[in-house]
């Protein structure tokens, strides 16, 4: 046992699971305890001494605020025994860990959980098991529905995030098995994944799958099947859940999962529905600060998450404070760079879904210098037809959800680009943009990716949102194909495709324009679609199956291709 900052630290405390497997935890207790204290429990797979300090204050800081903090290695990670089976093991183990922690010396029997990413999922898993001593949680940047919210939020594998993470988990397993050379090799893949992201077939990466065999499962189960149903916690959480403070970031890859989990529980009507809270900041997965990808959002962007969590857990575990002082929804509005509040998400103050129609005049819409326009409010009287070619061997790049400038890549002819006139006045957008396009394809089926950017007066085009749909081939029946996040109907041989885009909250300023890109890929943000193959082949195909598709987009009075933005009446901004 050691001491630091008025806190005693007890290392490697054993905790026996119901099957006899022993997990190990570090325990942080305030030295001066005049009464039993509640527990803050974090369960994580990365080595318990890290304790999510890449985003949170150290456990000693939380202990100094009146909690006994317990950080535990999950099964098969760190020093804990057993075999690591991601996600599926955390329900029963989470229940056992909570009940064990509640009985620790000095505990008052009340347990809260905190942490982000996998540490967020372990909270949701424990809550789904209903341990009697779990009182409140604060899951950040994670998902209860792993298929739709974690691995396939756009309907394609999020390979740019998933592969490096699998390499990290394999690296840690190499250390457990005392394989230093392999550990070094996997660290290189984790830090510089470029060549491996392009590797095909997706399920043949022995450097990773030998030590992280679950990666093969993630890529082979490319549709929502029984594998993912068994790992979806939402049905249990919408029946019963403890109070939860959900935390996300506009640029985090798991934003959809964070919002989906909050919305499902909040709208469920169960006992804890009104005891949910949501905080969305201008953050990537790591770090949570004021600067992201060259953009600065000001010092207000910090969000003071540690302070917020202390306030949250003080109320639920100590009975101190007023829960009504924490807004139901608090989100950072990009553009204005202020915090706003709402009584629900999606926000309940939508005034209209403002519409712009896609059209091209004189020149085709290929590239930002082409003739593509977004016409506000009225469907263009003339007809236009624009086409792009998607070569799966050379997918169009989109590396992340970060607010990067895409003006250079938008010059490519493989991208259809439609730009509005400068806005005559500011508008506030909050929610999911919706794109409706009339399309068809030769050489399909194929993907259609839509990217929304905001164009400044200096010509920069900052990323705002993205969505994906699926286009069958002209050679097939129009109504055949798997349409993600979309509905379809046919008219004159064309497919009307509706694509719900990733949620955003932004003030678009006077003089700025909106710009919509249409292309065939967003690599390596999502795995490229090879064209002309079936969905169940995706994990198994080699590079020889990468094909070329031509996609046509129509816009006319009979085929009105368009984009809708949810325009709101904003709340008063917070200081």
PyMOL commands that set and color helices and strands:
alter all, ss='L'
color gray80, all
select helices_A, chain A and resi 59-63+90-102+118-129+146-151+159-176+180-191+194-197+206-209+214-220+226-229+234-237+255-266+273-275+299-302+305-318+323-325+392-394+409-411+535-537+543-545
alter helices_A, ss='H'
color red, helices_A
select strands_A, chain A and resi 2-4+7-16+22-30+37-44+68-73+107-116+134-140+243-249+276-281+291-292+295-296+329-333+338-342+350-360+372-376+384-391+397-398+416-420+427-431+434-442+446-455+461-471+488-491+494-500+504-508+513-519+523-524+548-555+562-568
alter strands_A, ss='S'
color yellow, strands_A
deselect
rebuild
show_as cartoon
